[in-house]
Amino acid sequence: MAFPVSRRAWLASALLLAAPAAAAAAWWLRPAAESELPPGPGEIQLPDGVPLGGPFSLVDQDEQRRTENDFRGRWALLYFGYTFCPDICPTELATMAGALDLLPAGVAAQISPVFVTIDPDRDTPAQLKNYVRLFHPRLAALTGTPSEIGPVLKAFHVFAAKHVVQGASDYLMDHSSFFYLLGPDGRLRTLFRGGLPAAELAAGLRRRIALHTGIQTETSS
């Protein structure tokens, strides 16, 4: 079976803490003003100096090439998982969709929901298209070759590993479970842990956007 959520979260947190800052360009570190903000309910305290994220070039469910630049100018909420996931992924994607539906329309419109596969061998664009339409009409899904997906998982410090169950006809994927919130400049603003109620995730998203708006106003004044 796949790891329980608590163990997956522990493994992913260990990877985040152990990741060297030199693994990516300093540009991907959070802006200094926002890195000093205390985490809110449901958010993960990120270790200082650990960059998360980076450039990517993947294919969406409509077989269109997408890069990180396609999501600039808007907030992006990323979740890494796979369509054959029996429980955690559909639950978290339903939470993401529910959170967006709970937000005021003007706030929700600023956020692009994105599902990134950790299982490129099975998650083709067609497979992803049939899957994500079950959750939210604006949910983008990204896949690619294993050589394209691998560096993205590494850049975001996503734990993912095949798990073969004896006697089963197919494999599962053990993986971490977090929501990654990227700002309009493409840099990570915070991580939300998996297992949150939709209302708590919605409140966290609204809080982060409001804090960012306040900081931007202070900086420009």
Order of alpha helices (4+ residues) and beta strands (2+ residues): alpha-alpha-beta-beta-beta-alpha-alpha-beta-alpha-beta-alpha-beta-beta-beta-beta-alpha
